[in-house]
Amino acid sequence: MRTAPEPEFTFRGHQGDVGALHWNARADVFFSGDVRGTVFAWDVATRRPLRYWKAHAAGILGIETCTGLIVPVRKEADPDYNDAERALLEFEQSADGEELLITQGRDDSIKFWRMSDIVQGSGSSLVSPRPGSSSVVIDPQTGRVNSPWSSTAAGDDLTNIGMMHVNTLNFCRISLIQNSRSPADWIISTPGITESELLDVYNLSKQRYVRRSIGFSTKSKETGMAMAQRLFYQSNNPSLQLAVGYETGGVIIWNVEKGEISVRAKLHSEPVMCLHVDPKGEYLVTGSADSVIAKMSTRPIDADVTSKPNEPRWSKIVSIDTPGIADICIRFDGKIIATAGWDNRVRIWSAKSLTPLAILGAHHRSGVQCVAFAGNNASVQSPEESSVQGKRWLLSGSKDTRIQMWDIY
């Protein structure tokens, strides 16, 4: 096992558990969300907050970004205003293809924000720090940032341009992807409105469902609630796939267009807490409340080899010392995996063999909730073009309210 690196920087500012992290496509800004519903936008080069604001009335579950989404403002006079599918997406201001931030809160809503509003129309809207200051501190009485910069980072007046209502009873994060056949289309998967066992896939651009109620209903008790999910495409396969981890410890890959099971496996003895799919869509990795991490093929075994056609071609399960993986992430180059542990530690694994490479020691004082590699949502997948200052950044967010930034080989 390699010598574990020290964190390059610690970001402070959140008052509550940090539960969501997301990099923008250029990897020069990242976003963090906490249990109080507050979102921070951070400038990576300066280590300073561009803005913070109360995005939701409850904790932040997920954060995504997209570019090119076009959604017009609809009025009551519009012919299809009462169309139930279109009414799910309510935009007060039009989305005209610019970069958007999407946040999911435990208040049963997804909100859309203009990136230009967040960064105030420039690459950096920050002023010089006050001498001797090095971190962000929030006044516990007012909830406002007393930062080493100025209150220009505050975002109390920030207004979302659109909203979508979802079910967050099962704390399942949303997943967002561009349509491989039509890049102008953005597709989102969310927990079902009526049942937490089911998932809905919705085309944001067309404002229409791609597929509703994917999964088994409550009455069947076959899978339990959907706990984690990921939309993806496989190489040489244009059909949209949805990987779902369930309360019973099983993982199912659904063909979204057909509404059918492609692959199915029981990987854990406890609920699946997180999953991630590799950039080529050939395998996925999962973490759970139990003491293992798992990896499996996203393709089914040949039908003539087994009587169970939905079995994965292969799977691998590795035991870990302590139970509880809250989040898992594969780096954009497909070489390494990071896991967020309940034991306050971030672990680095070989993506190929699931061999442990490093344990990023007890720099967090409480359970790690989320991890995110820079470059995972970059349009150009290369180390040079999806990193900042030649670094391969990894972020970890914790219940201790802090965010650590690591340079991982």
C-alpha positions as MATLAB code, in Angstrom:
seq = 'MRTAPEPEFTFRGHQGDVGALHWNARADVFFSGDVRGTVFAWDVATRRPLRYWKAHAAGILGIETCTGLIVPVRKEADPDYNDAERALLEFEQSADGEELLITQGRDDSIKFWRMSDIVQGSGSSLVSPRPGSSSVVIDPQTGRVNSPWSSTAAGDDLTNIGMMHVNTLNFCRISLIQNSRSPADWIISTPGITESELLDVYNLSKQRYVRRSIGFSTKSKETGMAMAQRLFYQSNNPSLQLAVGYETGGVIIWNVEKGEISVRAKLHSEPVMCLHVDPKGEYLVTGSADSVIAKMSTRPIDADVTSKPNEPRWSKIVSIDTPGIADICIRFDGKIIATAGWDNRVRIWSAKSLTPLAILGAHHRSGVQCVAFAGNNASVQSPEESSVQGKRWLLSGSKDTRIQMWDIY';
ca = [
       0.000    0.000    0.000;
       1.344    3.416   -0.950;
       2.113    6.201    1.501;
      -1.044    8.194    1.970;
      -0.860   11.833    0.831;
      -1.764   14.694    3.116;
      -4.716   16.928    2.181;
      -3.706   19.942    0.100;
      -6.350   22.189    1.622;
      -9.297   22.196    4.017;
     -12.382   24.184    3.053;
     -14.399   25.491    5.998;
     -17.691   27.331    5.903;
     -20.549   24.864    6.265;
     -22.480   24.778    9.522;
     -23.856   21.289    9.000;
     -22.841   17.878    7.674;
     -21.504   18.094    4.118;
     -23.532   15.585    2.088;
     -22.982   16.476   -1.578;
     -20.031   17.503   -3.776;
     -19.860   18.270   -7.491;
     -17.238   19.690   -9.876;
     -18.102   21.871  -12.836;
     -16.989   20.671  -16.282;
     -13.804   22.779  -16.318;
     -12.824   21.628  -12.802;
     -12.084   25.205  -11.741;
     -15.154   25.480   -9.503;
     -16.816   22.934   -7.250;
     -20.061   22.966   -5.291;
     -20.885   21.575   -1.871;
     -24.188   21.125   -0.073;
     -24.986   20.454    3.572;
     -27.711   19.102    5.820;
     -29.096   22.619    6.405;
     -29.860   23.144    2.714;
     -26.964   25.535    2.102;
     -24.893   25.362   -1.103;
     -21.392   26.806   -1.497;
     -19.639   27.529   -4.809;
     -15.843   27.404   -4.364;
     -13.084   28.782   -6.588;
     -10.398   26.081   -6.731;
      -7.488   28.333   -7.721;
      -8.026   30.857   -4.916;
      -9.571   28.408   -2.379;
     -12.303   30.966   -1.774;
     -16.109   30.858   -1.954;
     -17.639   32.485   -4.978;
     -21.034   32.409   -3.335;
     -23.181   30.646   -0.768;
     -26.946   30.572   -0.394;
     -29.849   28.744    1.239;
     -30.910   26.598   -1.723;
     -33.427   24.305   -0.004;
     -35.529   24.167    3.153;
     -33.940   20.812    4.033;
     -30.618   19.041    3.454;
     -28.900   18.809    0.063;
     -28.948   15.298   -1.415;
     -27.382   15.847   -4.835;
     -25.798   18.470   -7.095;
     -25.391   18.350  -10.894;
     -24.513   20.751  -13.729;
     -25.586   20.869  -17.362;
     -25.069   23.057  -20.424;
     -27.391   23.431  -23.385;
     -30.730   22.847  -21.675;
     -33.476   24.956  -23.280;
     -36.771   25.260  -21.403;
     -39.251   28.069  -22.133;
     -41.387   29.840  -19.551;
     -44.952   28.515  -19.658;
     -48.003   30.554  -18.732;
     -51.495   29.455  -17.797;
     -52.638   30.496  -21.267;
     -50.337   27.950  -22.916;
     -52.289   25.113  -24.606;
     -50.432   22.383  -22.708;
     -50.150   24.180  -19.355;
     -52.310   21.518  -17.699;
     -50.354   18.660  -19.258;
     -49.304   16.605  -16.211;
     -45.915   15.641  -17.639;
     -44.986   19.178  -18.633;
     -46.322   20.621  -15.366;
     -43.632   18.722  -13.432;
     -41.041   21.208  -14.644;
     -41.881   24.789  -13.606;
     -39.621   27.533  -14.972;
     -40.145   31.149  -13.884;
     -37.376   32.244  -16.258;
     -36.391   30.559  -19.496;
     -33.325   28.311  -19.704;
     -31.622   29.359  -22.917;
     -28.785   26.865  -23.191;
     -26.399   28.450  -20.698;
     -24.689   26.466  -17.948;
     -27.039   25.535  -15.111;
     -26.569   24.224  -11.599;
     -29.126   21.643  -10.441;
     -29.652   20.945   -6.729;
     -31.739   18.244   -5.077;
     -33.022   18.825   -1.559;
     -34.752   16.716    1.038;
     -37.644   19.171    0.769;
     -38.917   17.083   -2.193;
     -37.691   19.497   -4.830;
     -35.077   19.877   -7.549;
     -34.055   23.453   -8.340;
     -32.321   24.994  -11.349;
     -29.925   27.946  -11.016;
     -28.109   30.026  -13.622;
     -24.349   29.648  -13.283;
     -23.907   33.241  -14.412;
     -25.937   34.378  -11.396;
     -23.787   32.312   -9.063;
     -20.421   33.591  -10.281;
     -21.851   37.082  -10.896;
     -20.888   37.111  -14.546;
     -17.126   36.664  -14.187;
     -14.541   33.964  -13.622;
     -13.915   35.309  -10.126;
     -16.075   37.800   -8.280;
     -13.922   37.828   -5.156;
     -12.250   40.746   -3.467;
      -8.940   40.668   -1.619;
      -8.843   38.869    1.739;
      -8.419   40.714    4.972;
      -4.868   40.352    6.330;
      -4.324   37.359    8.573;
      -7.490   35.552    7.510;
      -7.396   32.072    6.035;
     -10.797   30.413    6.358;
     -14.526   31.014    6.163;
     -16.452   31.249    9.431;
     -20.236   31.473    9.698;
     -21.724   33.574   12.474;
     -23.881   31.135   14.514;
     -26.315   33.910   15.437;
     -27.042   35.209   11.944;
     -26.033   32.243    9.781;
     -24.036   34.591    7.564;
     -20.489   34.098    6.372;
     -17.812   36.104    8.156;
     -15.239   35.383    5.498;
     -11.694   36.618    4.969;
     -13.064   38.153    1.772;
     -16.240   40.197    1.937;
     -19.953   39.557    2.078;
     -20.024   39.787   -1.734;
     -19.823   35.974   -1.536;
     -23.243   35.911    0.151;
     -26.121   34.713   -1.975;
     -29.238   35.358    0.072;
     -30.808   37.065   -2.946;
     -30.120   34.217   -5.379;
     -33.314   32.965   -7.020;
     -33.772   29.670   -8.817;
     -35.149   29.876  -12.357;
     -36.972   26.545  -12.267;
     -38.184   23.726  -10.061;
     -39.221   20.099  -10.274;
     -41.070   18.183   -7.557;
     -39.739   14.752   -6.547;
     -39.911   12.202   -3.739;
     -36.931   12.123   -1.360;
     -38.244    9.778    1.325;
     -35.521    7.226    0.521;
     -32.692    9.832    0.243;
     -31.878    8.538   -3.254;
     -29.836   11.033   -5.289;
     -30.848   12.066   -8.777;
     -28.820   11.097  -11.844;
     -28.347   13.294  -14.933;
     -27.042   12.429  -18.406;
     -26.959   13.774  -21.956;
     -28.858   11.791  -24.567;
     -26.238    9.958  -26.663;
     -28.432   10.250  -29.748;
     -29.379   13.893  -29.216;
     -26.856   15.936  -27.154;
     -29.381   18.770  -26.814;
     -31.502   16.487  -24.630;
     -30.790   16.158  -20.914;
     -32.323   13.182  -19.120;
     -32.828   12.921  -15.358;
     -33.814    9.950  -13.187;
     -35.579   10.526   -9.891;
     -37.258    8.429   -7.193;
     -40.898    7.736   -8.079;
     -43.433   10.303   -6.928;
     -45.766    7.705   -5.410;
     -43.489    4.811   -4.377;
     -39.892    4.866   -3.163;
     -39.255    1.463   -4.748;
     -39.800    2.905   -8.226;
     -37.849    5.362  -10.380;
     -38.939    7.785  -13.086;
     -36.787    8.843  -16.040;
     -37.673   12.246  -17.472;
     -36.415   14.186  -20.511;
     -35.892   17.741  -19.247;
     -35.519   19.192  -22.741;
     -38.724   17.647  -24.109;
     -40.528   17.817  -20.749;
     -41.740   14.260  -21.198;
     -41.219   10.976  -19.369;
     -38.869    8.533  -21.023;
     -40.102    5.782  -18.702;
     -42.193    5.816  -15.518;
     -42.310    3.488  -12.529;
     -39.171    1.459  -13.207;
     -38.874   -1.291  -10.619;
     -41.067   -3.461   -8.415;
     -43.998   -1.995   -6.492;
     -44.240   -1.826   -2.701;
     -46.578   -4.804   -2.572;
     -44.024   -7.166   -4.101;
     -41.436   -6.499   -1.346;
     -38.879   -7.891   -3.790;
     -36.247   -5.173   -3.639;
     -37.223   -2.669   -0.990;
     -36.583    1.028   -1.597;
     -34.284    2.299   -4.323;
     -31.259    3.653   -2.430;
     -28.801    4.673   -5.180;
     -28.972    4.998   -8.961;
     -26.968    5.931  -12.045;
     -27.916    6.552  -15.672;
     -25.307    5.449  -18.205;
     -24.583    4.273  -21.737;
     -22.445    1.299  -22.683;
     -19.915    1.446  -25.487;
     -21.431    0.170  -28.749;
     -24.911    0.260  -27.215;
     -27.097    3.360  -27.730;
     -29.804    2.176  -25.317;
     -30.020    4.122  -22.058;
     -29.335    2.006  -18.960;
     -30.224    2.662  -15.319;
     -28.269    0.959  -12.520;
     -30.125    0.841   -9.202;
     -28.994   -0.303   -5.745;
     -31.755   -1.454   -3.425;
     -32.572   -1.733    0.253;
     -32.262   -5.533    0.167;
     -28.624   -5.332   -1.013;
     -29.328   -6.180   -4.644;
     -28.361   -4.305   -7.801;
     -30.449   -4.257  -10.980;
     -29.570   -2.712  -14.330;
     -32.664   -1.696  -16.278;
     -32.970   -1.082  -20.005;
     -34.837    2.214  -19.754;
     -36.387    2.188  -23.220;
     -37.768   -1.351  -22.837;
     -38.442   -1.196  -19.106;
     -36.769   -4.603  -18.758;
     -34.051   -6.041  -16.535;
     -30.666   -6.373  -18.256;
     -28.531   -7.539  -15.325;
     -29.322   -8.518  -11.749;
     -27.148   -9.553   -8.793;
     -27.210   -9.744   -5.010;
     -23.974   -8.077   -3.898;
     -24.607   -7.004   -0.287;
     -26.245   -8.210    2.915;
     -27.270   -4.668    3.855;
     -28.807   -1.782    1.864;
     -26.757   -0.465   -1.045;
     -25.764    3.079   -0.040;
     -23.957    4.145   -3.216;
     -22.930    3.050   -6.697;
     -20.916    4.418   -9.596;
     -20.457    3.312  -13.209;
     -17.139    3.461  -15.028;
     -16.756    6.017  -17.872;
     -17.192    3.359  -20.597;
     -20.231    1.813  -18.934;
     -18.642   -1.634  -18.706;
     -18.764   -2.168  -14.925;
     -20.085   -0.616  -11.738;
     -18.942   -0.498   -8.115;
     -21.085   -0.390   -4.996;
     -20.808    0.416   -1.298;
     -23.145   -0.599    1.487;
     -23.815   -0.578    5.211;
     -22.045   -3.960    5.373;
     -18.295   -4.684    5.344;
     -17.667   -5.158    1.606;
     -17.346   -3.214   -1.612;
     -18.389   -4.901   -4.842;
     -17.709   -4.657   -8.558;
     -19.678   -6.253  -11.369;
     -20.030   -6.272  -15.135;
     -22.902   -4.243  -16.585;
     -23.427   -6.864  -19.291;
     -25.344  -10.126  -18.826;
     -23.746  -13.530  -19.169;
     -24.402  -15.312  -22.461;
     -27.812  -16.993  -22.404;
     -26.460  -20.347  -23.531;
     -24.022  -20.549  -20.631;
     -26.422  -20.276  -17.710;
     -30.072  -20.760  -16.905;
     -30.108  -17.290  -15.333;
     -29.855  -14.877  -18.288;
     -29.771  -11.767  -16.105;
     -26.611  -12.722  -14.223;
     -23.654  -10.400  -14.749;
     -20.747  -11.755  -16.768;
     -18.601  -11.439  -13.671;
     -18.609   -9.914  -10.198;
     -16.104   -9.421   -7.399;
     -16.614   -8.732   -3.692;
     -13.865   -7.482   -1.365;
     -14.087   -7.310    2.423;
     -13.113   -4.155    4.295;
     -12.056   -3.718    7.926;
     -14.922   -1.540    9.074;
     -18.567   -1.441    7.896;
     -20.243    1.452    6.184;
     -19.493    3.082    2.823;
     -21.481    6.271    2.286;
     -20.226    7.136   -1.198;
     -18.089    5.667   -3.978;
     -16.562    7.247   -7.082;
     -14.515    6.022  -10.072;
     -12.037    8.544  -11.500;
     -12.591    9.692  -15.094;
      -9.603    7.680  -16.381;
     -11.018    4.476  -14.885;
      -7.855    3.720  -12.914;
      -8.746    4.326   -9.278;
     -11.769    4.344   -6.975;
     -12.402    6.423   -3.855;
     -14.753    5.452   -1.038;
     -16.190    7.558    1.801;
     -16.225    5.598    5.059;
     -18.306    5.881    8.173;
     -15.013    5.423   10.048;
     -13.892    8.974    9.067;
     -11.556    7.705    6.355;
     -11.256    7.955    2.598;
      -9.867    4.851    0.908;
      -8.268    4.611   -2.534;
      -8.596    1.375   -4.520;
      -7.322   -0.006   -7.805;
     -10.293    0.023  -10.171;
      -8.974   -3.035  -12.015;
      -8.306   -5.359   -9.086;
     -10.058   -3.690   -6.117;
      -6.707   -3.813   -4.335;
      -6.433   -1.160   -1.587;
      -3.862    1.485   -2.535;
      -4.049    4.012    0.294;
      -6.019    5.063    3.341;
      -6.289    8.816    3.661;
      -5.917    8.955    7.455;
      -8.136   10.417   10.110;
      -8.071   13.991    8.855;
     -11.865   14.129    9.137;
     -13.240   14.117   12.661;
     -16.491   12.355   11.757;
     -17.927   10.076    9.081;
     -17.126   10.918    5.465;
     -20.344   11.447    3.507;
     -19.244   12.090   -0.079;
     -16.288   11.989   -2.481;
     -15.827   13.516   -5.952;
     -12.990   13.442   -8.494;
     -12.276   16.462  -10.680;
     -12.781   15.795  -14.382;
     -15.503   13.165  -14.033;
     -17.983   15.338  -15.916;
     -15.496   17.082  -18.221;
     -16.201   17.128  -21.951;
     -12.549   16.276  -22.717;
     -11.352   13.323  -20.657;
      -7.634   13.912  -20.241;
      -5.586   14.617  -17.108;
      -4.186   17.850  -18.518;
      -7.483   19.327  -19.623;
      -9.642   18.247  -16.689;
      -7.438   19.275  -13.794;
      -6.313   22.511  -12.252;
      -2.624   23.426  -11.924;
      -1.637   19.938  -13.117;
      -3.337   18.270  -10.127;
      -5.722   15.328  -10.025;
      -8.037   16.562   -7.339;
     -10.231   14.480   -5.066;
     -12.701   16.081   -2.659;
     -14.106   14.516    0.505;
     -16.980   15.945    2.550;
     -17.764   14.954    6.115;
     -20.148   15.227    9.027;
     -17.453   17.393   10.635;
     -18.629   20.187    8.232;
     -15.255   20.261    6.442;
     -14.169   19.518    2.882;
     -10.698   18.120    2.249;
      -8.981   18.444   -1.136;
      -6.384   15.817   -2.087;
      -3.972   15.454   -5.006;
      -4.257   11.764   -5.890;
      -1.612   10.231   -8.175;
];
